[in-house]
Amino acid sequence: MEKLIKPLSGYLALLMAIVLMLLAIVFFVQADGSPWYIFGGILFLIAALFLLKGLMIINPNHSRVLNFFGRYVGTVKENGLFFVNPLYSTLNVSLRLDNLQGQTLKVNDKMGNPIEIGAVIVWQVGDTYKSTYDVTNYTSYVNTQSEAAVRHLAGSFPYDNLEVDSNNEESITLREGGEMVNQILERELSDRLAPAGILIKEARISHLAYASEIAGAMLQRQQATAIVAARAKIVEGAVGMVEMALQKLSEKDIVVLDNEKKAAMVSNLMVVLCGEKAVSPVLNTGSLNQ
C-alpha cells in the first residue's frame, strides 16, 4: 500500500557537499606529499559524493518511489529538491494525465454483427506502490486491459435499436447509449485497472461503425426502417384526415353518401394523401349518381 513520506530539504545537503568538495580541493593542493592531507582530501571527497548521491529533484506532477535493498520505504510526491538516504534506490513515476487513443477494433456486438469500435481514455497513476510493484509494466497493463474492456463493452450491447427486441424499449445500444455507455466503460476500466493503481478520469467511444463487409446491407436496412416508419406516420395522418372529411360532410349535410360512395371517396382520398407523386385532379361535371 502506498505510503507518503516527506524527506529533508536538499538545500542544506547541497551546501554541505559544496563545502566538502572545496575542503577536498584545498587538502589535495596543500598535501605536498603528506599522506594525512591526501587521506583527508579523499574522505572529504567521498563525503561530498555521498551527500550528492542522496539529492533528488522532483518536478511538478512527478513522484519518486523509494526502495531500500528490496524493501519499499515510501513515496515522495512533493516538488522540489530533497535529501534522502543515499543508499535508497529511487524510481521516477509520472502523475500527469495521459491519453490513450486505442486502436480501432473489429469485434462482434451482442447480436453477432461485426462492428468497428475505438475509445479514448484519460488516465493517471493514483497509487504508486501498486503501479510499481503489483504489475510488471503499468503502461502496458493499461493498454491491454483497456482493449479488453472495449471488447467486452462491444459484446455486451447491440449496435443500434434495429437489433433490440421490440418488447424491451429500455435496452441500451452502443449507438444511442451516449453518456450511459461511456459511464459503463469508465466503471469497467476502473475495476480492471484498480490492481495497477490507475485512476480513470474519462473514457469515451471515439469510433463506432458497422464493419465494411456489412455496412452496405445495414445502411439499406436502416433506410428501409426509416421509410416504413415514415409511411406509417403518413397513413396514420391520412386516416385521420379522411375520417374528419367524412364527419364534416355528414355534420353539415353537404352531400349524402351511401356506403359504396364513401368507400370510393375514402379510396380516392387515401391515394391522394399517401401517394408519392402529385395527382392530377379530375372534375366531375355530372351528377353523383352517374
C-alpha positions, 0 to 999 in steps of 0.5 A: 500500500502506498505510503507518503513520506516527506524527506529533508530539504536538499538545500542544506545537503547541497551546501554541505557537499559544496563545502566538502568538495572545496575542503577536498580541493584545498587538502589535495593542493596543500598535501605536498606529499603528506599522506594525512592531507591526501587521506583527508582530501579523499574522505572529504571527497567521498563525503561530498559524493555521498551527500550528492548521491542522496539529492533528488529533484522532483518536478511538478506532477512527478513522484519518486518511489523509494526502495531500500535493498528490496524493501519499499520505504515510501513515496515522495510526491512533493516538488522540489529538491530533497535529501534522502538516504543515499543508499535508497534506490529511487524510481521516477513515476509520472502523475500527469494525465495521459491519453490513450487513443486505442486502436480501432477494433473489429469485434462482434456486438451482442447480436453477432454483427461485426462492428468497428469500435475505438475509445479514448481514455484519460488516465493517471497513476493514483497509487504508486506502490501498486503501479510499481510493484503489483504489475510488471509494466503499468503502461502496458497493463493499461493498454491491454486491459483497456482493449479488453474492456472495449471488447467486452463493452462491444459484446455486451450491447447491440449496435443500434435499436434495429437489433433490440427486441421490440418488447424491451424499449429500455435496452441500451445500444452502443449507438444511442447509449451516449453518456450511459455507455461511456459511464459503463466503460469508465466503471469497467476500466476502473475495476480492471485497472484498480490492481495497477493503481490507475485512476480513470478520469474519462473514457469515451467511444471515439469510433463506432461503425458497422464493419465494411463487409456489412455496412452496405446491407445495414445502411439499406436496412436502416433506410428501409426502417426509416421509410416504413416508419415514415409511411406509417406516420403518413397513413396514420395522418391520412386516416385521420384526415379522411375520417374528419372529411367524412364527419364534416360532410355528414355534420353539415349535410353537404352531400349524402353518401351511401356506403359504396360512395364513401368507400370510393371517396375514402379510396380516392382520398387515401391515394391522394394523401399517401401517394408519392407523386402529385395527382392530377385532379379530375372534375366531375361535371355530372351528377353523383349518381352517374 
